[in-house]
């Protein structure tokens, strides 16, 4: 039996494993490296690429839909045109049920095609009413990636979306439509806020310095979104937080998984649907007060300086 295992594994990988794994990458270097790393990792398991089967990692922009390949492109760039044909067919025909990633964060997005802008339109509505606000940060690339994943899971009608991303969408008022929309799509949402936001000068509850798990200033969070045909239609949101030194955070992440972590259930409420802890004790009294928009109905964005070096 032991002698049969390598042969069975080399039969299983091309027939059952590789056809279920797909990856999209926009930049050439990570695209090439990912092919190498997948090949090396499979080689460590005893598998060798010995036939026409390939790792389904494609050079493409995940935020763009499928498109036709012009004869000019096909004539000039034959190999890339063949790659584009394959990925276009995947985007049109495949339905993905597990999506994982670390999307880029770019508040001033370069992905501003009609499709990329249109895909987040549902995030500009709260309780059935449009925000009627100039929400530039809804065009952030990570927001578009979350929305793209949400659409893919919705088309499949069940699945898991898991991203580590900018944590701004958890409690920023700008993203209240996004939060409500996610609650309407997914029945279970798990948020692990890794904090580490240097821009906010975050500190751990005990006063220690709060470090990011990445070498960036923006705080990050892991969001795991589950859609199932079996569980109820109402959404339940769970959250836990990690603060402190990056080494301690990495140690915790290595020692825990979804089922072993201690989660606290939260109840996001209208109008902001915060994915954050809220005290309900004084909420009724607070909401009796006047809204600033009722006192000053004419609103606009404030000044943003851009030449502060002098």
Order of alpha helices (4+ residues) and beta strands (2+ residues): alpha-beta-alpha-beta-alpha-alpha-beta-alpha-beta-beta-alpha-beta-alpha-beta-beta-beta-alpha-beta-alpha-alpha
